[in-house]
Amino acid sequence: VQLQASGGGLVQAGGSLRLSCAASNSGRTFSMYVMGWFHQAPGKEREFVAAISWSAGVTFYADSVKGRFTISRDNAKNTVSLQMDSLKPEDTAVYYCARGGLYSTKYASKSDYYNWGQGTLVTVSS
């Protein structure tokens, strides 16, 4: 599978961005995998942001983004999205989408994911 993230850019604090991640060469199996978003700020470790279960019935968020970010998926289009509202300067980072395990219930650690996109830069100015 190949993951292609897009939608990053420069936005003022309080603004919104919507990131998208398209999975290619996934066939009909996209819906069987947990999908997640991570971010990595300069000089810091890659951190969990949000994940959505393979069934799309359950979503998970880092405490820092709860109430501001919304993850969703469209299994018919093999895409996962991250709607980011009320952005803060501390949200500035490269954002990566990732595919986890088949029917997995693990989602919060980098080691739970096996395929990564190339990342898209989000810059929030104050």
N, C-alpha and C positions, 0 to 999 in steps of 0.2 A: 504494500500500500504506500502511496505517496500523499503527503499532507501539505496543502498550500494555504498559508494564512495570508489574509489581506485585511485592509481597513484601518491600519494604523495612521497616525498623523499627528499634527500639532493642534492642540485645543487649549482654550483658556480654562482655568479652574472654574468648576461649576458646570462645565459643558459636558457633552455626550459624544461618544463614539460607538460604532458597532463593528466588531471584528467578526470575520467569517473564516471558516476553515473548510476547504473542500478536499474530500478524500477521493483519490483516483486509484484505479486498479484494485478496488475493494470489492467489486462485484455486489452480490446480494448479501454479503456478510456484515456490512457496515453496522447494521442495527444490532448485531450481536456483541458489540464491544462498548465498554465504558469509554467515554471521551472526556478529556480534560483540558483546561487552560492553566498555564503557569506563566509567571513573569520573572524576569531577571534584571535587576537594576545594576548599574555600573559598580563593579567591585563587590557585588553581593552574590549569594547563592541563588539558584533558581528556586522559586517558591510556588507552592500550590495557590491557585486562585479560585477555581471552580471546576466542578465535574458534573456529569450527567450520566445516569445509569443507562445500560443498554436498552432498557425498556422505555427510557425517557420518563419514567414515572417518579424518579427521585433525583433531586439535585442537591449538591453540596457546595458550600462556600467557605472560604477563609473568613475569619471574623472581621478582617479589615475591609472586606467588600460587601458584607451582608447588608441587604437593603439598598445597595447602590448598583450592583451588577446582577445581570440575569443571563443564565446559560440556557440554551435551547438547542434542539437538533431537529433536522428534517431527514428522516431515514430514506425517504423516497428520492431525495436529491443528494444523499451522502454528504450532508453538510452539518456543521455545528457552529453556533454563533455565540458571541458574548456581547450583550448590550451593556455598555458602561455609562452610567449616569452620575451626576454630581461628582465629576472627576476632581481629584486633588493632585497637587504637585507630587506627592509621594507615590502616586500611581505611575509615575514616569518609569518606563522600563521597556524592554523587548518582551513581547508576549508570544508565547509558543502554544500551539495546539498539539495534543498528543493522543494517541490511541492506547488504551489499556488492554487488559486481558479479556479473553473470550468469556462472556457471561460473568465477568469478575465483579466482586463486591468491594474490591480494594481500589482506592482512588486518590488518597491524600499524599502519597510519596512519589518522588521521581522514579523510584524503582518499581512502581506499579504500572509503568508505561513502557511500551516497547517500540513505538514508532513516533517520531517527532517531525513537526514541520520546521520551516526555516526561520520562523520568527518575524514579527512585524513590530516596528518601533512606535510606541505611544509616548508623546511628550506633552506634559500638562504644565502650562506656564501659570505663574501666580499673578 
